[in-house]
Amino acid sequence: MAENTSIVIKDGTISIGERAFSSCTNLANIEIPNSVISISDEAFSYCKGLTSIKIPDGATSIGDGAFTGCSGLENVTIGNGVTTIGNNAFFDCGFIENVTIGKSVTTIGNNAFNSSSKLDVMGNIVFNIYLLSETPPFAGNGIFQQSQYKFITLYVPTGSLKKYQNAEIWKNFKKIKEF
C-alpha cells in the first residue's frame, strides 16, 4: 500500500495524538485546521518528506519531539495561539531556513531547534527567526547549537530590540534586527 504524501486533518479535530504520523517518510504536506489545540509528543517525528509546516492560531502547544528528525523541513510558521514549544520539538531538522514564532509563545523547550539549520554553498548557516512577541520568551538549554548564534538572524518587533539583547539565551545572538 502506498504511503500518503498529503494529509488534511479533519476540521473539528482538537488534538493530534502521540506519534500519530511518526515516520511517514513520504509525507510532504499536512493541513492542520484551526480547531487543533495541541500537537502531541512526536506526532510528526521523522516525516522526512515534509518541507513546510504551518501551526494554526488555534493551537496552544507543540509537544516534545513533535517534528524531530523532519530532515526536509525548511519553513516553520508557529501560530499566534501557541504558548509552549516542547523540548526537542524541531530537533535535527537539518534544512530549516525560516521560522516564524507567534506572539503568544512564552516557553521554548530544551534543544527545540538544535541541529536544525541550512548551510549555503559556502558552508555558512542560513537561518532566520522571526519572533512576533515583544517580550522575549523563556528559552531552555541548547535551543540552538552554541556555534549557531553568530550566524542566525533574529528578527524582533520594532521597539523590543533592547529586551532581546538583554534576555537570557537571546542575548547570545550576534545578529538581532527589528522589523
C-alpha positions as CSV (number, residue, x, y, z in Angstrom):
1,M,0.0,0.0,0.0
2,A,1.4,3.4,-1.0
3,E,2.0,5.9,1.8
4,N,0.1,9.2,1.6
5,T,2.1,12.3,0.6
6,S,-0.6,14.7,1.7
7,I,-2.9,14.7,4.7
8,V,-5.7,17.1,5.6
9,I,-6.7,16.7,9.2
10,K,-10.4,16.9,9.6
11,D,-11.9,20.2,10.9
12,G,-13.1,19.7,14.4
13,T,-10.1,17.6,15.5
14,I,-8.8,19.1,18.7
15,S,-5.6,17.1,19.2
16,I,-3.1,15.2,17.1
17,G,-2.1,12.2,19.2
18,E,1.3,11.0,20.2
19,R,3.3,9.5,17.3
20,A,0.1,9.8,15.1
21,F,2.1,10.3,11.9
22,S,5.6,9.4,13.1
23,S,7.9,8.1,10.4
24,C,5.6,8.8,7.5
25,T,8.7,9.4,5.4
26,N,6.9,10.3,2.2
27,L,4.5,12.8,3.9
28,A,5.2,16.1,2.1
29,N,2.1,18.2,3.1
30,I,0.0,18.5,6.2
31,E,-3.0,20.8,6.6
32,I,-3.9,21.4,10.2
33,P,-7.2,23.1,10.9
34,N,-7.6,25.9,13.4
35,S,-9.6,23.5,15.6
36,V,-6.4,21.7,16.7
37,I,-5.4,22.8,20.1
38,S,-2.4,20.5,20.7
39,I,0.1,18.6,18.8
40,S,1.3,15.8,21.0
41,D,4.8,14.4,21.5
42,E,6.5,13.0,18.4
43,A,3.2,13.4,16.4
44,F,5.1,14.1,13.1
45,S,8.6,13.0,14.1
46,Y,10.8,11.6,11.2
47,C,8.4,12.8,8.5
48,K,11.5,13.4,6.2
49,G,9.5,14.5,3.2
50,L,7.8,17.4,5.0
51,T,9.2,20.7,3.7
52,S,6.9,23.3,5.4
53,I,4.6,23.3,8.4
54,K,2.1,25.9,9.5
55,I,0.8,25.5,13.0
56,P,-2.6,27.3,13.1
57,D,-3.5,30.1,15.6
58,G,-5.9,27.8,17.4
59,A,-3.1,25.5,18.6
60,T,-1.7,26.3,22.1
61,S,1.1,23.7,22.4
62,I,3.6,21.7,20.4
63,G,4.7,18.6,22.2
64,D,8.2,17.2,22.9
65,G,9.8,16.0,19.7
66,A,6.7,16.8,17.7
67,F,8.8,17.4,14.5
68,T,12.1,15.8,15.5
69,G,14.0,14.4,12.6
70,C,11.9,16.1,9.9
71,S,15.1,16.5,7.9
72,G,13.4,18.0,4.8
73,L,11.7,20.8,6.8
74,E,12.7,24.3,5.5
75,N,9.9,26.6,6.7
76,V,8.1,26.7,10.0
77,T,5.3,29.0,11.0
78,I,4.0,28.8,14.5
79,G,0.6,30.4,15.0
80,N,-0.2,33.2,17.5
81,G,-2.1,30.9,19.9
82,V,0.8,28.7,20.7
83,T,2.2,29.3,24.1
84,T,4.6,26.4,24.5
85,I,7.1,24.7,22.2
86,G,8.2,21.4,23.7
87,N,11.7,20.0,24.3
88,N,13.3,18.8,21.0
89,A,10.2,20.0,19.1
90,F,12.2,20.7,15.9
91,F,15.5,18.9,16.8
92,D,17.5,17.6,14.0
93,C,15.6,19.2,11.2
94,G,18.7,19.9,9.1
95,F,17.4,22.2,6.4
96,I,15.3,24.8,8.3
97,E,15.8,28.3,6.8
98,N,12.9,30.3,8.3
99,V,11.0,30.1,11.5
100,T,8.2,32.4,12.5
101,I,7.2,32.1,16.2
102,G,3.8,33.6,17.1
103,K,3.3,36.4,19.6
104,S,1.9,34.2,22.4
105,V,4.9,31.8,22.8
106,T,6.2,32.2,26.4
107,T,8.3,29.0,26.6
108,I,10.6,27.2,24.2
109,G,11.9,23.9,25.5
110,N,15.4,22.5,25.7
111,N,17.0,21.7,22.3
112,A,13.9,22.9,20.5
113,F,15.8,23.9,17.3
114,N,19.2,22.3,18.0
115,S,20.9,20.7,14.9
116,S,18.4,22.5,12.6
117,S,19.9,24.9,10.1
118,K,20.7,25.0,6.5
119,L,24.1,25.7,5.0
120,D,24.6,27.7,1.9
121,V,27.2,26.7,-0.8
122,M,29.9,28.5,1.1
123,G,29.1,26.5,4.3
124,N,27.5,29.4,6.1
125,I,24.4,28.9,8.1
126,V,21.2,30.3,6.5
127,F,18.6,30.6,9.3
128,N,16.2,33.4,10.0
129,I,14.0,33.5,13.1
130,Y,11.0,35.9,13.3
131,L,9.8,36.3,16.8
132,L,6.5,38.2,16.9
133,S,6.4,38.7,20.7
134,E,7.6,42.0,22.1
135,T,8.6,40.1,25.3
136,P,11.3,37.5,24.8
137,P,10.0,34.0,25.6
138,F,11.8,31.8,28.1
139,A,14.2,29.5,26.3
140,G,15.5,26.2,27.6
141,N,19.0,25.0,27.4
142,G,20.5,24.3,24.0
143,I,17.6,25.6,21.9
144,F,20.3,26.1,19.3
145,Q,23.8,24.9,19.0
146,Q,26.3,27.3,20.6
147,S,28.1,27.8,17.3
148,Q,24.8,28.9,15.5
149,Y,24.3,32.1,17.5
150,K,26.7,34.1,15.4
151,F,25.1,33.1,12.1
152,I,21.3,33.1,12.8
153,T,19.5,36.3,12.2
154,L,16.9,37.0,14.8
155,Y,14.1,39.4,13.8
156,V,12.1,41.0,16.6
157,P,9.2,43.5,16.7
158,T,10.1,47.2,16.4
159,G,10.7,48.6,19.9
160,S,11.8,45.3,21.5
161,L,15.4,45.1,20.4
162,K,16.9,46.1,23.8
163,K,14.7,43.5,25.6
164,Y,16.0,40.7,23.4
165,Q,19.6,42.0,23.7
166,N,19.4,41.7,27.5
167,A,17.4,38.5,27.8
168,E,19.0,35.1,28.6
169,I,19.7,33.0,25.5
170,W,18.5,35.7,23.1
171,K,21.4,38.0,24.1
172,N,23.8,35.4,22.6
173,F,22.6,36.2,19.0
174,K,25.0,38.4,17.2
175,K,22.5,39.5,14.5
176,I,19.3,40.9,16.0
177,K,17.2,43.2,13.8
178,E,13.9,44.9,14.3
179,F,11.1,44.5,11.7
